[in-house]
Amino acid sequence: MRRNPRELLQLNRVSNRRAVLLGGLQLAFAGGLALRMRYLQVEQADQFRLLAEENRVNIRLIPPARGEIFDRNGNVLAQNVQSYRIVIVREDAGDVEAVLDRLTRLIPLDAEDLERARTEMRRSPPFLPVTLADRIGWDDISKVAVNAPALPGITPEVGLTRVYPRGPDFAHVVGYVGPVSDYDLSKIEDPEPVLRIPRFQIGKVGLEAKREGMLRGKAGAKRVEVNATGRVMRELDRREGQPGADLQLSVDAELQGYVQARLGNESASAVVIDCETGDLRAISSSPSFDPNLFVRGISVADYRALTDDLHRPLASKSVQGVYPPGSTFKMITAMAALEEGLIGPEETVWCPGYLEVSGRRFHCWRRGGHGHVNLADSLKHSCDVYYYDLALKVGIDKISAMAQRFGLGVRHDVPMSAVAAGLTPNRAWKKRVHGTEWLIGDTANAAIGQGFMLASPMQLAVMVARIATGRAITPRLVKSIDGIEQPSGAGEPLGVNENNLRTLRKAMFEVSNDRRGTAYRSRIIEDAFRMAGKTGTSQVRNITAAERAAGVTRNADLPWNRRDHALFVCFAPFDKPKYAVSVVVEHGGGGSTVAAPVARDVMLQALYGGTPPLTAYPSKDRNRIKAQQERLHRERLRAEQEQSGRA
């Protein structure tokens, strides 16, 4: 069939348009491809040249600057300082042992540091730098730099290292940092990549460990060009990380230093807490250690010296140590009885020197007894029989509940290592733990802070602060984070009868200020700062009937680890409590002769904000106190100079 010429013309026009359109699309595609090729080959030539010849771009982490730690007055407790270090890159060194041999001939290097570096090199990729020595002097760094051609793979660097300017004063509070170990990584479910950087440091104990997350900060990153073997060719760009948060503590560094010096070589601890805010003004454990030794890895000899010491310098006794509170617990037994209405302040109990309970004699510390004693007399003379009698009336469950109300048997939320909960036992506890029934003799022992009863020095300070204020004071160690004030520990009212608290406070006042009080020799003379307190002596051994009949062996005649613990708790000023203090001297003997003088001196130092005048002390003690103040001042200056030299 023949087509109409007009139809053929129309078909030709359509075909031409399609051809033009298709040609245009092909031309556009070819043009776009040409432009893209020009962009890649000309404008991006340098960028792709980096990726050529088997080069690639890697992302490397930049360790963040660790947050610093300060005391309440802005004194530095933990800081980062620039230090020179020497690192080695295994792949660049070639014969590592030969290079190390040449380096050790040039500058002195610790054998333990070298062995540790060898271990890290075996574990790490060959292109990662491994630290051989840290905090190297400028002269040694110069020698390395001058001899660089003979030391392939060796590079001197400037980095940050952690320093603790106050040394042993804050070792148990701040703690220390150290290199990340395999054990550290095993405890973390999903470790951050920055933790795998060789020799990266994290908090090991104390506040450094408990607040690791906020102190560490966030790592930065940099893009570097590396070749096929992993060698860094050059840095392309960098994104700085976020530094860790700065922490300000509630502790006063000067007071803390004094307390450490006053405790001396005793195996002891002391806590000072602010009755208005709950701030821990001092929290000391003696003997202490230098945390700077741990930053780069402590030597075997130094570590063995610490672990072999019978006085346990590594233990944070102020929060970790738990002790029978002894007679310092008597206020709790009395408070439980007062709140139950079972006794009145003037009711008396006859003390012949013992109380017969279920066929067993529970003895008073005074062999001949105290005669008729009321509540005030019982605390002033620390009569045991009075409290045996009270406990049998009240019962252990109510005594235990009252103890917890005043902060005992509670693990307080303080960011330090191994904070102990202590123990305020009751019937259910003994059945659950020991599988036996509670005995009436257990109650008698608990009444005077013996038996199963255990408390830490910090808990005892909290107990006294609550007695002094009638509020649920809670200890606060971190005062602010990056300048943001943290919640106060002032607490709400305890909800106990204020008249009963006044009765206890007055009795504690007589302990320190009545001539027949057990702490009278350690009183404060200054009227504005009069102190209320309570002595305590807790046994660590059983006294047999035969020994009691023959005469109890004096503490001085016993081996050190079998002597009684000495305790003292107090608050001052009596009319308007500012501070509460607790002191525990392990195996120190009597609380009145050993712990009370320390607590009095610490309290005066806190109240005066420095060395108190001699007029605050009893006149017969002033010459001795003056000599003591001068000696402590010399010792603190010498310790500061030694620490400054080590830093």
Salt bridges, closest charged atoms under 4 A:
GLU43 OE2 - ARG38 NH1 3.29
ASP46 OD1 - ARG49 NH1 2.62
GLU91 OE2 - ARG231 NE 3.98
ASP92 OD1 - ARG231 NE 2.94
GLU97 OE2 - ARG118 NE 2.96
ASP101 OD2 - ARG105 NH2 2.84
ASP113 OD1 - ARG116 NH1 2.75
GLU115 OE1 - ARG118 NH1 3.53
GLU120 OE2 - ARG199 NH1 3.69
GLU157 OE1 - ARG85 NE 3.47
ASP182 OD2 - ARG123 NH1 3.39
ASP184 OD2 - LYS204 NZ 2.38
GLU192 OE2 - ARG216 NH1 3.13
GLU208 OE1 - ARG66 NE 2.99
GLU208 OE2 - ARG162 NE 2.91
GLU212 OE1 - ARG66 NH2 2.67
GLU212 OE2 - ARG216 NE 2.80
GLU225 OE1 - ARG234 NE 3.50
GLU235 OE2 - ARG238 NE 3.06
ASP237 OD2 - ARG223 NE 2.86
GLU240 OE2 - ARG238 NH1 3.54
GLU254 OE2 - ARG166 NH1 3.27
GLU254 OE1 - ARG636 NH2 3.47
ASP274 OD2 - ARG281 NH2 3.17
ASP274 OD2 - LYS578 NZ 3.42
GLU276 OE1 - LYS578 NZ 3.52
ASP279 OD2 - ARG72 NH1 3.27
ASP279 OD1 - ARG476 NE 2.68
ASP290 OD2 - ARG646 NE 3.11
GLU340 OE1 - LYS398 NZ 3.09
GLU356 OE1 - ARG361 NE 3.56
ASP377 OD1 - LYS380 NZ 3.48
ASP384 OD1 - LYS330 NZ 2.68
ASP389 OD2 - LYS393 NZ 3.14
ASP397 OD2 - ARG427 NE 3.94
GLU437 OE2 - LYS431 NZ 3.01
ASP442 OD2 - LYS430 NZ 2.66
GLU485 OE2 - ARG476 NH2 3.33
GLU485 OE1 - LYS479 NZ 3.51
GLU498 OE2 - ARG505 NH1 2.75
GLU510 OE1 - LYS380 NZ 3.47
ASP514 OD2 - LYS380 NZ 3.63
ASP527 OD1 - ARG530 NH2 3.11
GLU547 OE2 - ARG541 NH2 2.96
ASP557 OD2 - ARG554 NE 3.16
GLU586 OE2 - ARG312 NH2 2.36
ASP601 OD2 - ARG262 NE 2.82
ASP601 OD1 - ARG600 NE 2.89
ASP621 OD1 - LYS620 NZ 3.41
ASP621 OD1 - ARG624 NH2 3.90
GLU635 OE2 - ARG631 NH1 3.22
